[in-house]
Amino acid sequence: MKEKDAKVDFEPHQLILYVEKEDGSYGPVQTGSYISANYLDDFWEKMKYLRLQQLEKLKSNEISPVQYFRMIHDFSDFELAKRVGLPLFKVKRHQKPRFFRRMKLSVLKRYADVFDIPVNAFFQIMALGNNETGINPEKSEIQIHQKTTANPFVVLTKIERVSDDN
């Protein structure tokens, strides 16, 4: 690759590439990542869509929380089985709501450790609504609403800021 072809203006993700310089020598050049500059936004949009799609399936009791978190973490069934230390057939079963309800707490804890979440995250979904910056409890009051879903093991928890205008 020539030096002029390697130049990408993308500050957030810098790399060092070894390229052919104009004088014919080879050497390092610091540049931005082409993939990050051109495809990162598309990736995050697709991940957001996948999460929302899986969330709807979870709320309607089509999948278990194990499958929801497996999809979000992008683990294959085989990879999850190895990480949790269970046979593949059991991991596949735990992704179905009817088998999830029979799971032992010790097994659930192993899944929680693999997904790096607390055990209660399997039973509660957080929805922050349109507030992407989060909620600052010092500046406003907070209301927490919980709503049941078709899945008997999962509740939707929504945290809202109460405006001072009311």
N, CA, C and O of each residue as an XYZ file, in Angstrom:
664
protein
N       0.851     -1.168      0.000
C       0.000      0.000      0.000
C       0.896      1.230      0.000
O       1.908      1.280      0.699
N       0.516      2.193     -0.774
C       1.260      3.450     -0.850
C       0.835      4.362      0.308
O      -0.269      4.238      0.837
N       1.717      5.262      0.685
C       1.472      6.162      1.812
C       0.228      7.023      1.589
O      -0.566      7.207      2.511
N       0.053      7.546      0.385
C      -1.098      8.416      0.107
C      -2.416      7.632      0.193
O      -3.446      8.207      0.545
N      -2.399      6.333     -0.121
C      -3.610      5.509     -0.049
C      -3.983      5.152      1.385
O      -5.139      4.832      1.659
N      -3.032      5.203      2.290
C      -3.263      4.799      3.679
C      -3.853      5.920      4.527
O      -4.360      5.652      5.616
N      -3.803      7.147      4.068
C      -4.263      8.282      4.873
C      -5.785      8.303      4.972
O      -6.481      8.376      3.959
N      -6.294      8.240      6.199
C      -7.718      8.334      6.481
C      -7.880      9.302      7.638
O      -7.245      9.143      8.680
N      -8.723     10.297      7.459
C      -8.923     11.300      8.500
C     -10.019     10.826      9.457
O     -11.204     11.064      9.224
N      -9.608     10.149     10.540
C     -10.560      9.683     11.556
C      -9.847      9.649     12.897
O      -9.218      8.650     13.245
N      -9.943     10.733     13.646
C      -9.221     10.898     14.911
C      -9.590      9.864     15.993
O      -8.695      9.385     16.688
N     -10.867      9.507     16.159
C     -11.203      8.611     17.278
C     -10.514      7.252     17.250
O     -10.321      6.648     18.305
N     -10.142      6.758     16.087
C      -9.541      5.429     15.996
C      -8.297      5.512     15.114
O      -8.395      5.465     13.888
N      -7.158      5.633     15.727
C      -5.900      5.755     15.002
C      -5.164      4.417     14.947
O      -5.270      3.602     15.863
N      -4.423      4.201     13.870
C      -3.624      2.992     13.709
C      -2.236      3.356     13.184
O      -1.994      4.464     12.704
N      -1.357      2.400     13.293
C      -0.035      2.515     12.679
C       0.017      1.477     11.560
O      -0.158      0.283     11.802
N       0.259      1.938     10.340
C       0.388      1.045      9.193
C       1.795      1.163      8.635
O       2.388      2.242      8.649
N       2.323      0.062      8.148
C       3.617      0.092      7.470
C       3.338      0.131      5.975
O       2.744     -0.792      5.417
N       3.775      1.215      5.330
C       3.435      1.455      3.938
C       4.684      1.801      3.139
O       5.747      2.079      3.693
N       4.522      1.774      1.827
C       5.600      2.193      0.936
C       5.546      3.712      0.818
O       4.532      4.277      0.407
N       6.627      4.354      1.176
C       6.678      5.812      1.132
C       7.041      6.269     -0.271
O       7.405      5.461     -1.125
N       6.938      7.562     -0.499
C       7.172      8.121     -1.835
C       8.601      7.892     -2.324
O       8.836      7.814     -3.530
N       9.559      7.784     -1.397
C      10.957      7.572     -1.798
C      11.287      6.090     -2.020
O      12.443      5.750     -2.271
N      10.284      5.206     -1.929
C      10.492      3.788     -2.173
C      10.791      2.970     -0.919
O      10.831      1.741     -0.985
N      10.999      3.622      0.208
C      11.266      2.899      1.460
C       9.945      2.520      2.124
O       8.876      3.017      1.769
N      10.060      1.625      3.096
C       8.886      1.229      3.872
C       9.028      1.767      5.280
O      10.124      1.806      5.838
N       7.882      2.190      5.859
C       7.948      2.705      7.210
C       6.563      2.901      7.792
O       5.557      2.759      7.097
N       6.519      3.231      9.087
C       5.229      3.406      9.763
C       4.594      4.765      9.445
O       5.278      5.774      9.276
N       3.259      4.746      9.370
C       2.474      5.961      9.170
C       1.283      5.872     10.108
O       0.606      4.845     10.163
N       1.025      6.947     10.845
C      -0.158      6.985     11.712
C      -1.321      7.513     10.892
O      -1.207      8.538     10.220
N      -2.445      6.802     10.954
C      -3.615      7.170     10.167
C      -4.880      6.711     10.890
O      -4.809      5.974     11.874
N      -6.014      7.144     10.405
C      -7.290      6.715     10.965
C      -7.716      5.388     10.367
O      -7.209      4.977      9.323
N      -8.629      4.734     11.015
C      -9.129      3.451     10.544
C     -10.185      3.666      9.465
O     -11.167      4.375      9.687
N      -9.986      3.058      8.303
C     -10.933      3.168      7.201
C     -12.282      2.541      7.576
O     -13.338      3.113      7.305
N     -12.232      1.385      8.188
C     -13.466      0.683      8.557
C     -14.248      1.484      9.596
O     -15.462      1.644      9.470
N     -13.559      1.988     10.623
C     -14.251      2.778     11.643
C     -14.824      4.052     11.048
O     -15.944      4.440     11.380
N     -14.079      4.701     10.181
C     -14.531      5.958      9.585
C     -15.750      5.762      8.696
O     -16.604      6.645      8.623
N     -15.848      4.615      8.014
C     -16.891      4.433      7.017
C     -18.030      3.497      7.415
O     -19.118      3.578      6.845
N     -17.796      2.610      8.387
C     -18.810      1.607      8.680
C     -19.248      1.530     10.139
O     -20.176      0.784     10.451
N     -18.621      2.264     11.028
C     -18.921      2.159     12.452
C     -20.348      2.598     12.778
O     -21.034      1.932     13.553
N     -20.802      3.706     12.199
C     -22.163      4.177     12.453
C     -23.198      3.157     11.996
O     -24.203      2.938     12.672
N     -22.950      2.535     10.846
C     -23.853      1.510     10.342
C     -23.904      0.312     11.292
O     -24.973     -0.244     11.545
N     -22.739     -0.078     11.817
C     -22.678     -1.186     12.761
C     -23.520     -0.889     14.004
O     -24.298     -1.733     14.448
N     -23.360      0.330     14.568
C     -24.098      0.668     15.789
C     -25.604      0.732     15.525
O     -26.389      0.362     16.399
N     -26.020      1.182     14.364
C     -27.443      1.198     14.018
C     -28.001     -0.220     13.939
O     -29.101     -0.490     14.420
N     -27.231     -1.124     13.326
C     -27.676     -2.514     13.229
C     -27.731     -3.178     14.599
O     -28.636     -3.967     14.869
N     -26.771     -2.867     15.462
C     -26.787     -3.425     16.817
C     -27.987     -2.900     17.605
O     -28.616     -3.652     18.350
N     -28.301     -1.633     17.448
C     -29.465     -1.049     18.128
C     -30.744     -1.741     17.662
O     -31.608     -2.068     18.476
N     -30.867     -1.965     16.352
C     -32.029     -2.654     15.810
C     -32.115     -4.082     16.345
O     -33.198     -4.542     16.708
N     -30.983     -4.787     16.396
C     -30.954     -6.152     16.913
C     -31.396     -6.191     18.371
O     -32.183     -7.056     18.755
N     -30.898     -5.267     19.182
C     -31.285     -5.219     20.591
C     -32.777     -4.984     20.757
O     -33.427     -5.639     21.572
N     -33.325     -4.044     19.981
C     -34.759     -3.763     20.073
C     -35.590     -4.952     19.614
O     -36.622     -5.262     20.209
N     -35.141     -5.611     18.563
C     -35.838     -6.793     18.060
C     -35.831     -7.910     19.109
O     -36.863     -8.531     19.362
N     -34.673     -8.162     19.714
C     -34.574     -9.201     20.739
C     -35.360     -8.819     21.993
O     -35.942     -9.684     22.648
N     -35.379     -7.545     22.325
C     -36.138     -7.077     23.489
C     -37.634     -7.349     23.306
O     -38.307     -7.784     24.241
N     -38.145     -7.095     22.115
C     -39.558     -7.365     21.850
C     -39.860     -8.857     21.959
O     -40.902     -9.239     22.491
N     -38.960     -9.703     21.461
C     -39.148    -11.152     21.580
C     -39.114    -11.583     23.041
O     -39.874    -12.460     23.452
N     -38.237    -10.970     23.821
C     -38.141    -11.299     25.243
C     -39.413    -10.887     25.977
O     -39.943    -11.651     26.783
N     -39.899     -9.683     25.700
C     -41.110     -9.195     26.365
C     -42.329    -10.021     26.001
O     -43.237    -10.168     26.819
N     -42.370    -10.566     24.788
C     -43.528    -11.366     24.372
C     -43.368    -12.848     24.700
O     -44.187    -13.665     24.280
N     -42.319    -13.202     25.447
C     -42.076    -14.565     25.920
C     -41.761    -15.548     24.790
O     -42.055    -16.738     24.905
N     -41.169    -15.060     23.709
C     -40.737    -15.924     22.624
C     -39.354    -16.503     22.901
O     -39.043    -17.609     22.458
N     -38.531    -15.766     23.625
C     -37.181    -16.205     23.966
C     -36.965    -16.001     25.457
O     -37.712    -15.275     26.113
N     -35.941    -16.645     25.977
C     -35.603    -16.468     27.392
C     -34.542    -15.379     27.522
O     -33.924    -15.001     26.527
N     -34.324    -14.873     28.725
C     -33.254    -13.891     28.929
C     -31.875    -14.422     28.528
O     -31.007    -13.638     28.144
N     -31.659    -15.735     28.611
C     -30.372    -16.295     28.211
C     -30.144    -16.051     26.723
O     -29.043    -15.664     26.331
N     -31.150    -16.267     25.891
C     -30.989    -16.025     24.456
C     -30.837    -14.532     24.186
O     -30.052    -14.141     23.322
N     -31.564    -13.702     24.902
C     -31.451    -12.249     24.736
C     -30.009    -11.784     24.960
O     -29.449    -11.065     24.132
N     -29.420    -12.190     26.062
C     -28.050    -11.768     26.358
C     -27.024    -12.458     25.453
O     -25.979    -11.881     25.152
N     -27.315    -13.678     25.023
C     -26.414    -14.366     24.091
C     -26.331    -13.603     22.778
O     -25.248    -13.430     22.219
N     -27.471    -13.152     22.293
C     -27.493    -12.407     21.036
C     -26.786    -11.055     21.191
O     -26.036    -10.644     20.306
N     -27.018    -10.379     22.288
C     -26.386     -9.072     22.509
C     -24.874     -9.201     22.608
O     -24.143     -8.343     22.112
N     -24.400    -10.264     23.244
C     -22.957    -10.468     23.388
C     -22.343    -11.150     22.165
O     -21.128    -11.338     22.095
N     -23.187    -11.515     21.210
C     -22.738    -12.135     19.961
C     -21.969    -13.430     20.201
O     -20.922    -13.667     19.599
N     -22.510    -14.272     21.098
C     -21.939    -15.590     21.343
C     -22.708    -16.610     20.518
O     -23.926    -16.507     20.372
N     -22.004    -17.584     19.985
C     -22.684    -18.724     19.379
C     -23.138    -19.637     20.511
O     -22.688    -19.496     21.648
N     -24.025    -20.566     20.200
C     -24.466    -21.528     21.219
C     -23.271    -22.309     21.762
O     -23.149    -22.518     22.969
N     -22.406    -22.729     20.868
C     -21.237    -23.513     21.255
C     -20.310    -22.700     22.165
O     -19.841    -23.201     23.187
N     -20.049    -21.447     21.787
C     -19.169    -20.600     22.592
C     -19.760    -20.363     23.985
O     -19.040    -20.409     24.983
N     -21.056    -20.111     24.049
C     -21.698    -19.907     25.349
C     -21.621    -21.174     26.200
O     -21.376    -21.096     27.404
N     -21.827    -22.329     25.587
C     -21.746    -23.594     26.323
C     -20.358    -23.776     26.925
O     -20.238    -24.192     28.077
N     -19.317    -23.474     26.172
C     -17.943    -23.593     26.677
C     -17.700    -22.613     27.826
O     -17.095    -22.975     28.836
N     -18.167    -21.382     27.674
C     -17.936    -20.375     28.712
C     -18.683    -20.690     30.006
O     -18.165    -20.460     31.099
N     -19.902    -21.217     29.878
C     -20.713    -21.527     31.058
C     -20.325    -22.882     31.646
O     -20.539    -23.130     32.833
N     -19.756    -23.754     30.819
C     -19.369    -25.077     31.289
C     -20.531    -26.046     31.324
O     -20.621    -26.888     32.217
N     -21.423    -25.928     30.351
C     -22.592    -26.804     30.251
C     -22.598    -27.484     28.887
O     -21.994    -26.985     27.938
N     -23.282    -28.627     28.788
C     -23.427    -29.266     27.475
C     -24.218    -28.360     26.525
O     -25.066    -27.577     26.955
N     -23.931    -28.480     25.258
C     -24.571    -27.645     24.244
C     -26.091    -27.787     24.258
O     -26.802    -26.794     24.104
N     -26.590    -28.990     24.438
C     -28.044    -29.183     24.419
C     -28.731    -28.442     25.565
O     -29.854    -27.967     25.400
N     -28.074    -28.337     26.725
C     -28.668    -27.605     27.851
C     -28.705    -26.108     27.576
O     -29.681    -25.436     27.910
N     -27.647    -25.587     26.972
C     -27.614    -24.159     26.637
C     -28.716    -23.832     25.639
O     -29.375    -22.799     25.752
N     -28.915    -24.710     24.663
C     -29.992    -24.492     23.691
C     -31.357    -24.534     24.371
O     -32.241    -23.752     24.023
N     -31.538    -25.425     25.324
C     -32.799    -25.504     26.069
C     -33.035    -24.257     26.910
O     -34.155    -23.750     26.970
N     -31.982    -23.759     27.561
C     -32.133    -22.595     28.445
C     -32.532    -21.336     27.683
O     -32.942    -20.349     28.294
N     -32.420    -21.359     26.369
C     -32.809    -20.208     25.569
C     -34.309    -20.210     25.266
O     -34.824    -19.277     24.651
N     -34.994    -21.247     25.694
C     -36.440    -21.334     25.528
C     -37.100    -21.030     26.874
O     -36.652    -21.530     27.906
N     -38.159    -20.218     26.873
C     -38.790    -19.822     28.143
C     -39.228    -20.987     29.022
O     -39.103    -20.904     30.244
N     -39.732    -22.055     28.446
C     -40.238    -23.156     29.284
C     -39.118    -23.883     30.025
O     -39.355    -24.424     31.106
N     -37.916    -23.908     29.475
C     -36.793    -24.528     30.172
C     -36.071    -23.538     31.082
O     -35.467    -23.931     32.080
N     -36.136    -22.255     30.737
C     -35.515    -21.226     31.570
C     -36.135    -21.222     32.969
O     -35.428    -21.042     33.961
N     -37.425    -21.416     33.048
C     -38.115    -21.371     34.340
C     -37.714    -22.521     35.264
O     -37.930    -22.442     36.474
N     -37.138    -23.578     34.714
C     -36.721    -24.729     35.526
C     -35.245    -24.679     35.919
O     -34.755    -25.564     36.621
N     -34.546    -23.653     35.469
C     -33.111    -23.574     35.687
C     -32.785    -23.346     37.161
O     -33.475    -22.595     37.850
N     -31.732    -23.998     37.634
C     -31.275    -23.814     39.009
C     -30.602    -22.458     39.142
O     -30.027    -21.941     38.184
N     -30.676    -21.891     40.328
C     -30.062    -20.590     40.585
C     -28.549    -20.638     40.376
O     -27.960    -19.664     39.906
N     -27.923    -21.744     40.714
C     -26.469    -21.860     40.516
C     -26.098    -21.787     39.031
O     -25.061    -21.226     38.677
N     -26.939    -22.351     38.169
C     -26.684    -22.293     36.725
C     -26.929    -20.874     36.224
O     -26.177    -20.363     35.393
N     -27.976    -20.248     36.728
C     -28.271    -18.862     36.355
C     -27.112    -17.936     36.730
O     -26.784    -17.010     35.989
N     -26.504    -18.191     37.876
C     -25.355    -17.404     38.316
C     -24.171    -17.591     37.361
O     -23.433    -16.641     37.099
N     -23.989    -18.792     36.848
C     -22.908    -19.029     35.880
C     -23.140    -18.234     34.600
O     -22.203    -17.666     34.039
N     -24.393    -18.196     34.138
C     -24.717    -17.372     32.963
C     -24.462    -15.891     33.276
O     -23.888    -15.173     32.457
N     -24.880    -15.446     34.438
C     -24.691    -14.040     34.817
C     -23.209    -13.674     34.823
O     -22.837    -12.586     34.384
N     -22.376    -14.563     35.311
C     -20.934    -14.310     35.328
C     -20.369    -14.206     33.910
O     -19.521    -13.356     33.640
N     -20.834    -15.065     33.011
C     -20.363    -15.031     31.626
C     -20.796    -13.735     30.945
O     -20.016    -13.136     30.204
N     -22.027    -13.299     31.188
C     -22.539    -12.082     30.563
C     -22.107    -10.818     31.319
O     -22.365     -9.703     30.865
N     -21.451    -10.996     32.470
C     -20.979     -9.886     33.300
C     -22.128     -8.973     33.719
O     -22.064     -7.753     33.572
N     -23.177     -9.597     34.241
C     -24.354     -8.873     34.718
C     -24.759     -9.449     36.068
O     -24.393    -10.582     36.383
N     -25.509     -8.692     36.877
C     -26.045     -9.289     38.101
C     -27.198    -10.238     37.745
O     -27.823    -10.094     36.694
N     -27.467    -11.186     38.607
C     -28.509    -12.183     38.345
C     -29.873    -11.524     38.127
O     -30.662    -11.994     37.308
N     -30.155    -10.433     38.859
C     -31.471     -9.811     38.703
C     -31.685     -9.206     37.322
O     -32.826     -8.917     36.962
N     -30.624     -9.003     36.531
C     -30.782     -8.471     35.174
C     -31.528     -9.454     34.267
O     -32.055     -9.054     33.228
N     -31.579    -10.716     34.641
C     -32.343    -11.682     33.863
C     -33.848    -11.460     34.028
O     -34.637    -11.946     33.217
N     -34.246    -10.739     35.061
C     -35.660    -10.594     35.375
C     -36.165     -9.157     35.283
O     -37.337     -8.900     35.557
N     -35.309     -8.229     34.905
C     -35.701     -6.824     34.880
C     -35.016     -6.142     33.705
O     -33.802     -6.254     33.535
N     -35.794     -5.439     32.899
C     -35.264     -4.724     31.744
C     -35.321     -3.238     32.060
O     -36.342     -2.729     32.522
N     -34.212     -2.548     31.805
C     -34.175     -1.109     32.056
C     -34.501     -0.368     30.769
O     -33.948     -0.679     29.714
N     -35.398      0.613     30.851
C     -35.742      1.459     29.713
C     -35.608      2.909     30.152
O     -36.357      3.379     31.009
N     -34.652      3.614     29.562
C     -34.427      5.007     29.933
C     -35.186      5.974     29.040
O     -35.107      7.184     29.251
N     -35.901      5.492     28.073
C     -36.675      6.378     27.207
C     -35.778      7.209     26.306
O     -34.776      6.711     25.792
N     -36.133      8.475     26.111
C     -35.397      9.345     25.197
C     -34.228     10.053     25.856
O     -33.478     10.751     25.173
N     -34.048      9.899     27.143
C     -32.984     10.599     27.849
C     -31.678      9.836     27.698
O     -31.393      8.939     28.491
N     -30.883     10.177     26.696
C     -29.642      9.450     26.431
C     -28.519      9.861     27.371
O     -27.545      9.124     27.523
N     -28.635     11.012     27.998
C     -27.558     11.469     28.863
C     -27.674     10.911     30.270
O     -26.769     11.099     31.082
N     -28.756     10.236     30.572
C     -28.940      9.703     31.918
C     -29.718     10.676     32.785
O     -30.135     11.740     32.325
N     -29.905     10.314     34.008
C     -30.702     11.117     34.928
C     -29.824     11.553     36.081
O     -29.119     10.736     36.674
N     -29.862     12.816     36.396
C     -29.103     13.345     37.520
C     -30.078     13.576     38.674
O     -30.854     14.530     38.627
N     -30.061     12.731     39.709
C     -31.036     12.849     40.782
C     -30.891     14.130     41.597
O     -31.829     14.526     42.289
N     -29.732     14.785     41.527
C     -29.544     16.019     42.284
C     -30.299     17.185     41.664
O     -30.657     18.133     42.362
N     -30.541     17.126     40.366
C     -31.180     18.236     39.672
C     -32.680     18.039     39.472
O     -33.381     19.000     39.156
N     -33.179     16.850     39.642
C     -34.598     16.602     39.419
C     -35.050     15.382     40.205
O     -34.246     14.608     40.724
N     -36.353     15.242     40.271
C     -36.911     14.049     40.906
C     -36.982     12.929     39.888
O     -37.052     13.165     38.682
N     -36.964     11.722     40.387
C     -36.995     10.552     39.521
C     -38.226      9.723     39.856
O     -38.559      9.526     41.024
N     -38.887      9.246     38.826
C     -39.987      8.302     39.007
C     -39.594      6.987     38.355
O     -39.066      6.965     37.243
N     -39.853      5.905     39.050
C     -39.555      4.579     38.523
C     -40.879      3.841     38.359
O     -41.647      3.693     39.310
N     -41.128      3.385     37.142
C     -42.349      2.644     36.838
C     -41.971      1.241     36.414
O     -41.021      1.054     35.654
N     -42.705      0.256     36.898
C     -42.486     -1.120     36.456
C     -43.760     -1.627     35.817
O     -44.861     -1.437     36.332
N     -43.577     -2.282     34.675
C     -44.706     -2.789     33.900
C     -44.457     -4.262     33.606
O     -43.352     -4.640     33.217
N     -45.460     -5.080     33.785
C     -45.317     -6.500     33.493
C     -45.308     -6.712     31.985
O     -45.817     -5.883     31.230
N     -44.734     -7.815     31.558
C     -44.708     -8.192     30.143
C     -45.395     -9.540     29.997
O     -45.813    -10.138     30.989
N     -45.513    -10.012     28.782
C     -46.109    -11.333     28.551
C     -45.223    -12.435     29.125
O     -45.696    -13.535     29.410
N     -43.953    -12.140     29.290
C     -43.020    -13.088     29.905
C     -43.183    -12.976     31.423
O     -42.911    -11.910     31.975
N     -43.615    -14.027     32.113
C     -43.888    -13.919     33.547
C     -42.650    -13.670     34.400
O     -42.779    -13.314     35.571
N     -41.467    -13.847     33.849
C     -40.246    -13.655     34.617
C     -39.607    -12.284     34.423
O     -38.635    -11.957     35.105
N     -40.135    -11.480     33.507
C     -39.472    -10.224     33.153
C     -40.421     -9.049     33.332
O     -41.566     -9.092     32.883
N     -39.938     -7.999     33.991
C     -40.675     -6.748     34.103
C     -39.877     -5.652     33.402
O     -38.647     -5.695     33.359
N     -40.586     -4.677     32.857
C     -39.959     -3.535     32.213
C     -39.890     -2.416     33.234
O     -40.919     -1.982     33.751
N     -38.688     -1.945     33.529
C     -38.492     -0.862     34.484
C     -38.129      0.385     33.715
O     -37.158      0.393     32.957
N     -38.908      1.452     33.904
C     -38.655      2.709     33.212
C     -38.363      3.775     34.251
O     -39.127      3.969     35.197
N     -37.248      4.463     34.061
C     -36.839      5.543     34.952
C     -37.057      6.849     34.223
O     -36.526      7.043     33.129
N     -37.839      7.760     34.816
C     -38.131      9.034     34.176
C     -37.809     10.186     35.099
O     -37.937     10.095     36.320
N     -37.393     11.257     34.487
C     -37.158     12.477     35.235
C     -38.452     13.271     35.245
O     -39.079     13.452     34.201
N     -38.853     13.743     36.407
C     -40.051     14.558     36.538
C     -39.599     16.000     36.383
O     -38.758     16.483     37.141
N     -40.166     16.686     35.391
C     -39.754     18.078     35.167
C     -40.295     18.962     36.273
O     -41.332     18.673     36.870
N     -39.575     20.046     36.537
C     -39.967     20.981     37.581
C     -41.100     21.901     37.134
O     -41.637     22.657     37.943
N     -41.470     21.841     35.839
C     -42.519     22.717     35.301
C     -43.919     22.295     35.745
O     -44.839     23.113     35.746
N     -44.088     21.029     36.121
C     -45.422     20.516     36.484
C     -45.892     21.009     37.807
O     -46.991     20.663     38.241
